[in-house]
């Protein structure tokens, strides 16, 4: 969350082959057996609850994709990182893009989104849960790692790299995604920068004394150093 994922979603959605709707949260859709006979019937077909949930998730995404008329669907939901094992089981052919941003920038953005709900330290600790989940998924799955700082500084180069990873031709329209990609608060970013319809420059990286102590290990894990725009 607050890593620039709405920007990346909007950029991808501008591609003629990619449909990237708002956050879908399909993993929160659950299936229940109304009666013991329903459970027995599904068991006879070889389906447990997880199987049926996967069928539901897949159907929701498939319906959305068909409506769009495009070739591939993109699911951008930050909490998916907590369920990467279920997701990779449901869609074994899925491709993964891991979006990283300087941890202190994520935490600051998360605090600024609702300053009345959480202190800066609470925001840092909450954001850290997501960062750890992303890192676990990144270690377990094969995918492409993209940095928000690179996306905002060199959008054409980064989107070309993404298209190469997805085996798709690059399209210049990805850099001018338009306002239609923006949604309401709660399903992605909604602020003025994303509403501009084009890729905007990111904020400066935080100085060393601006990094909360709780985030220092993740800063090192992700290879960020104070003042370095393009870490390796």
Helices and strands as residue ranges (DSSP letters): H 5-13, E 18-19, G 26-28, H 36-44, H 49-68, E 72-73, G 78-83, H 84-90, E 96-100, H 103-113, H 120-140, E 143-147, H 148-153, H 155-165, G 172-175, G 179-181, H 192-195, G 208-210, G 213-215, H 216-221
